[in-house]
Amino acid sequence: MSVPGRVADLLAPLRGRTFDAVLFDMDGTLVDSTAAVERSWRAWSTESGIPLPFGDDSHGRPAEELVRSIVPTGQADVAVARLRTIEESDTAGIVALPGVRVLLASIPNGEWAIVTSCTRELARVRITAAGLGAPSVFVTFDDVSRGKPDPEPFQLAARLLGVDPARCLVVEDAVAGLVAARAAGCATLAVGDTHTAAELAPYADVVLDGLEGVRMKRVPGVAGEGRGIRFA
């Protein structure tokens, strides 16, 4: 288990790098919404009579894509709309994960973004419920044509921040998101317990249990790289 005293050692593969921006997934990375997600999907499944579509490859993928993969085409729009309504009305128990507030406070404004598979309204609801402020760049399922594991969401976030994806760090809890980040050319930090460390490791430069003890800092110009942010 990673604990604050060991964070520096665990981050060693990334500590020497300077980044222009950090791109965070939301659910399971910044926000603990697991109970709300599970309640919403169970309610939708019971109401619709459709078995839950979860599998090892479903975590981190857009909910709408999952629904459309199992619901007949003619019924998909109604099914998606109903799931959205259920999810947006359930915020009980949604909180910021340990270490998140301190980490976000250590990153300069305009140098981090949230990149989530949620819709824009659901993302707004959950980030508000967790008591976190939204960054200037907030990429959601509504903003892209292809969701994770496609690299488009992270490519868009980098573009909106005016930076090269190759100089971005992605923080994710799901394999689908890490695959998307790698495809976009980003460095990757995996966190959480959505997957085991062994499952995350092939797609991540570093794997941590969570973000407690993780800090970043602004650094001046670095030869050959320019100014940016690094792990403190």
Secondary structure, DSSP 8 states (H G I E B T S, - for coil): ---GGGHHHHTHHHHT--BSEEEE--BTTTEE-HHHHHHHHHHHHHHHT------TTTTTS-HHHHHHHHS-HHHHHHHHHHHHHHHHT--TT-EE-TTHHHHHHTS-TTSEEEE-SS-HHHHHHHHHHTT----SEEE-GGG-SS-TTSSHHHHHHHHHHT--GGGEEEEESSHHHHHHHHHHT-EEEE-SSSS-HHHHGGG-SEE-S-STT--EEEE---TTT-SEEEE-
